[in-house]
């Protein structure tokens, strides 16, 4: 143990905390789900159980100028929770209490370690739910969802995480505790600091409590699946659905690579010969919506359209979509890309991803929140093979270049983390980037909060 690590451990212990320094435990906690993001060597781990413990740990780190890496369930896909050298890993996943469910004001007050799905489960008795639903909703925490401004499969209708965050309690880099936001339906007092912390990936403060908005559970949801012979046809169907003013509550695209991988993982009769499948749901006048959407899919070239016969079949299709990443892991190491393009250019983007796969000789499967123009090209690499790794990285970069050239973004919902920090300057203009650096310096003058992430 280095002299600094020893001093950190002693100071944490003196502050009444219980630091973990076992090398194997630290190694296990030093990575998230981002492929090919090498972790640093952490100095200690603290499993915080309260805001007071988070504050105490950060104060110690600030006194010693030790970097702090906040962590929840570590399900992120951009390396935001990955350790850096000499870091204090601050795990808040044990802060998992639902403090209150308020059915009148339709909100929940929760600690950061509460699982996304647990909020809806707790609100169900009041006919309410927490709408943002990332694919990892059963294993990801609300603190991590807020820190990465997570999206999900129903965002095409219901929006993303930041739109549901009303208030936050945050521990700042000094160890001070700040509350921002509100518990009322309306409120515009002062700057909107809540939105500042959403998507900041632990670089500006550590979330220790959140007040989130709840919404009514839809009375009914109907689902259909449309099969296409080309991904371009599927992309055109998405464009047609949105241009026609339809209102799907879910509009997902699954390409052939994923269809075959999913069927191999859990056989359920998916159309593995299809180039793409659109999974569509509607929950407002759903029968009328799906009739119109089915016609649009057929006009765009769908070879078959299936209606889920009951809720169980619909849930099975949705669960299959949620397993996409795990199915691809069976093929090799997955380098997950996450780009968003204007909806009108979705078909072009799908063709561009295929061209990158062909050009670099790699397997790339695309899963997409198609209604948002948000694509997840999952690139299969074999790290033990330098050529495979180089080809995968080249395809990854080409896809990011393509998204920017289309007027899109390098990340639709996974965040920048370590994986895309070198790309941020290519998307933001110099003045924007300078303002963000000044915000970071104002809130974290020592640069101890999650260094090496987002802005580098």
Buried (B, 14 or more C-beta within 10 A) or exposed (E): EEEEBEBBBEBBEEBEBEBBBEEEEBEEBBBBBBBBBEBBBBBBBBBBBBBEBBBBBBBBBBEBEBBBBBBBBBBBBBBBBBBBEBBBBBBBBBBBBBEEBBEEBBBBBBBBBBBBBBBBEBBEEBEBBBBBBBBBBBBBBBBBBBBBBBBBBBBBBBBBBBBBBBBBBBBBBBBEBBEBBBEEEEEEEEEEBBBBBBBBBBBBBBBBBBBBBBBEBBEEBBBBBBBBBBBBBBBBBBBBBBEEEBBBBBBBBBBBBBBBBBBEBEEEEBBBEBBBBBBBBBBBEBEEBBEBBBBBBBEBBBBEBBEBEEEEBBEBBBEBBBBBBBBBBEBBBBBBBBBBBEBBBBBBBBBBBBBBBEEBEBBBBBBBBBBBBBBBBBBBBBEEEEEBBEBBBBBBBBBBBBBBEBEBBBBBBBBBBBBBBEBBEEBBEEEEBEEBEEBBEEBBEBBBBBBBBBBE
